[in-house]
């Protein structure tokens, strides 16, 4: 399983190819659906789970979970493996977990307006 720290040198790369931009947009688009986000965070908390368990933890129906997991598999955000008669899902790799952590951190900072700079109390930047 790849380790997100192995690609640290790419963090400063400023230009993207058209293919890279499309791939990134697809991943970000996957995060635009609350059910998919809930499923990803359910897997973040404990992978290796069957659809019914994930559905319950994410607050969606098993049918909806199955449909959204299919999308997440297509985008390589989750993987599935057979265990007897069950299919167990988990995050694709550490990159996905790191992405979820960073998105959550950003959302929290944005909510509290923690921009890292001095806050303008008069409403102008």
VENDA-V584705 format. One record per run of one state. SS is the DSSP state (A for helix, B for strand, O for the rest). FROM is the first residue (numbers start at 1). TO is the last residue. Records with the same first field share a line. If there is no record, write none. Layout:
BEGIN
SS = FROM-TO / FROM-TO
END
This chain:
BEGIN
O = 1-3 / 13-17 / 31-33 / 46-48 / 50-50 / 59-61 / 75-77 / 84-85 / 92-93 / 112-125
A = 4-12 / 18-30 / 34-45 / 51-58 / 62-74 / 94-111
B = 49-49 / 78-83 / 86-91
END
